[in-house]
């Protein structure tokens, strides 16, 4: 249970790193729904720059996000901002904080 809470906290910090959607006319590759590997949580990055997290039957409007440059996103969760590196390979999104801790998510189809 502590590991799940720790992972959820990391996700919330990552959310703080995605302040608003990409500038310009291009849609961010982050837009969509992403699930953790255990299927316990779903993260939805919306075109309006908002981020929500669903765990079980509870959905929380967690904050917002902004892609700062290719491979770098800023999350803003409850006023806390954090920059994260991200990579997308096929249907897999990996978010990595500045300490090198990574969270791997799979696109929900």
C-alpha positions in Angstrom: 0.0 0.0 0.0 2.9 2.4 0.8 4.4 1.7 -2.6 1.1 2.6 -4.3 0.8 5.8 -2.3 4.4 6.7 -3.2 3.8 6.0 -6.8 0.6 8.1 -6.7 2.6 11.0 -5.1 5.2 10.7 -7.9 2.4 10.9 -10.4 0.9 14.0 -8.7 4.3 15.6 -8.8 4.6 14.7 -12.5 1.2 16.3 -13.0 2.5 19.5 -11.5 5.0 19.5 -14.4 2.3 19.5 -17.1 1.0 23.1 -16.7 -0.8 23.6 -20.0 -1.0 22.0 -23.4 1.6 22.5 -26.1 1.9 25.9 -27.6 1.3 26.3 -31.3 -1.1 24.3 -33.3 0.3 20.8 -32.8 -1.4 18.4 -30.4 0.8 17.1 -27.6 1.7 13.4 -27.9 0.8 13.2 -24.2 -2.9 13.9 -24.9 -5.0 10.8 -24.0 -5.4 8.3 -21.2 -2.4 6.4 -19.7 -2.6 3.6 -17.1 0.1 2.4 -14.7 1.3 -1.1 -15.4 -0.8 -2.6 -12.6 -4.0 -1.0 -13.9 -4.6 0.7 -10.6 -4.5 4.3 -11.8 -5.4 6.1 -15.0 -3.9 9.5 -15.9 -5.7 11.6 -18.5 -3.9 14.5 -20.2 -6.5 16.6 -22.0 -6.1 19.0 -24.9 -7.1 21.9 -22.7 -3.9 21.3 -20.6 -5.8 19.8 -17.6 -4.7 16.5 -15.9 -7.0 14.1 -14.0 -6.1 11.0 -12.2 -8.5 8.1 -11.6 -7.8 5.4 -8.9 -10.6 2.9 -8.6 -13.8 4.8 -8.8 -12.3 8.1 -7.6 -11.3 10.8 -10.2 -9.4 13.8 -9.1 -8.8 16.9 -11.2 -5.1 16.9 -10.3 -3.9 20.0 -12.0 -2.5 21.0 -15.3 0.5 20.3 -17.6 2.6 22.1 -20.2 5.0 20.6 -22.7 8.0 23.0 -22.5 10.0 21.3 -25.2 10.2 17.9 -26.9 10.8 15.5 -24.1 10.2 18.0 -21.2 6.9 18.6 -19.4 6.0 20.7 -16.5 3.2 19.6 -14.1 1.3 21.9 -11.8 -0.5 20.1 -9.0 -2.0 22.1 -6.2 0.4 24.9 -6.9 3.5 22.7 -6.9 5.4 22.7 -10.2 7.8 20.0 -11.3 9.7 19.5 -14.5 9.9 15.9 -15.8 11.6 14.3 -18.8 9.3 12.1 -20.8 9.7 9.6 -23.6 7.0 7.9 -25.7 7.8 4.6 -27.4 4.8 3.1 -29.1 2.0 3.0 -26.5 4.4 3.4 -23.5 5.0 6.7 -21.7 7.9 7.0 -19.3 8.1 10.0 -17.0 11.4 10.6 -15.1 12.0 13.2 -12.4 15.2 15.0 -11.7 16.3 12.4 -9.2 16.1 9.7 -12.0 12.9 8.0 -10.6 10.7 6.8 -13.5 7.1 6.0 -13.8 6.0 3.9 -16.8 2.5 4.2 -18.2 0.6 2.4 -21.0 -1.8 4.2 -23.4 -5.4 3.2 -22.7 -7.1 2.4 -26.0 
